[in-house]
Amino acid sequence: MFRLILLAVREIERRNSGALPLSYFAFWTVRLAGWLPRFNACATCGKPFGKQPAYQAASHPGLLCEEHRRSGMKPVSFAAGNSRNALRENAWTGSMRQSKRYPR
């Protein structure tokens, strides 16, 4: 947790803006605490989304498949699906980890 705080503070200093670093910090805090929902599979049945759309609503935690979606839920776009997968695989954090500015 200390390294996460250190990373966020250094990035705020570097960018002169806190929006992205604080979002990064919030995401990882929720993930490390175990409260982050699954982005790659239905929250009800666990079936992977693959190329199928995922459905979401602000009033329901997690994403649901076509079979389990509830009325009023909206589909998550394919581009958002690619972002979901990147979050799941930590692809977007790799460059920060390999930066010489942030020691391990």
Residue, then its C-alpha position, 0 to 999 in steps of 0.5 A: m500500500f505504501r508503494l501505491i501511495l508513493l506512486a500516486v503522489r509522485e505522479i501528481e507532482r509530475r503531472n501537476s494534476g491529480a485526476l488520473p493518479l487519484s483514479y489509479f489510486a482509487f481503482w487499486t485500493v478497491r482492487l486490493a481490498g477485494w471489492l472490485p467486481r469481475f469485468n470479464a464474466c457475468a456476476t450472476c453465472g460466471k460465464p465469460f463475455g467473450k465477444q458477447p455484450a455485457y450489461q450494466a446499471a448503476s443500481h446493480p454491482g458488476l456486469l451481467c450477460e444477456e441471459h441474466r440482464r435486468s430491465g433497464m440495463k444498458p450494454v457496455s460497448f466493445a471498446a469498453g470491453n477491451s478496456r475491461n480486459a486491459l484492467r483485468e490484465n493490468a496492461w495499462t499499469g505495465s509502463m508505470r511499473q517499468s519506469k525508472r522513476y518508480p523503483r520497485 
